Amino acid sequence: MAPKESQDAIREYGRSEYEGWLAQYPHVPTLEAKAVVEAFRRWDTEVGAQKTK
């Protein structure tokens, strides 16, 4: 389902194990974009900011 350009890059630079790994190891979709933005915002304000104090 990837764009042709991405498929070509994987074909040229990828490893033969990749196909098996994708089938063998289950994966889940990432968080929705809003949730990712919120997670990074919280990290920046609650954790990352502590390094500069």
C-alpha positions as CSV (number, residue, x, y, z in Angstrom):
1,M,0.0,0.0,0.0
2,A,3.0,2.3,0.2
3,P,3.7,4.8,-2.6
4,K,5.9,3.5,-5.5
5,E,8.8,5.6,-4.5
6,S,8.8,4.1,-1.0
7,Q,8.5,0.6,-2.4
8,D,11.4,1.2,-4.7
9,A,13.6,2.4,-1.8
10,I,12.7,-0.7,0.3
11,R,13.4,-2.9,-2.7
12,E,16.8,-1.3,-3.2
13,Y,18.0,-0.7,0.4
14,G,15.7,-3.0,2.5
15,R,16.6,-6.3,4.0
16,S,15.0,-9.6,3.2
17,E,14.0,-10.1,6.8
18,Y,11.7,-7.1,6.8
19,E,8.8,-9.0,5.1
20,G,9.0,-11.8,7.6
21,W,9.2,-9.5,10.6
22,L,6.1,-7.6,9.4
23,A,4.2,-10.9,9.2
24,Q,5.6,-12.4,12.4
25,Y,5.4,-9.5,14.8
26,P,2.0,-7.8,15.3
27,H,1.9,-4.1,15.2
28,V,-0.7,-1.5,16.2
29,P,-1.4,1.9,14.7
30,T,0.1,4.9,16.4
31,L,-1.9,7.4,18.3
32,E,-4.0,9.9,16.4
33,A,-2.3,13.1,15.5
34,K,-4.0,15.2,18.2
35,A,-2.9,12.7,20.9
36,V,0.7,12.7,19.7
37,V,0.8,16.5,19.6
38,E,-0.6,16.6,23.2
39,A,1.9,14.0,24.4
40,F,4.8,16.0,23.0
41,R,3.4,19.2,24.4
42,R,3.1,17.7,27.9
43,W,6.6,16.3,27.6
44,D,8.0,19.7,26.7
45,T,6.2,21.5,29.5
46,E,6.4,18.9,32.3
47,V,9.6,16.9,31.7
48,G,11.8,18.6,29.1
49,A,11.5,22.0,30.7
50,Q,13.0,20.6,33.9
51,K,16.4,20.2,32.1
52,T,16.7,23.9,31.5
53,K,15.9,25.1,35.1
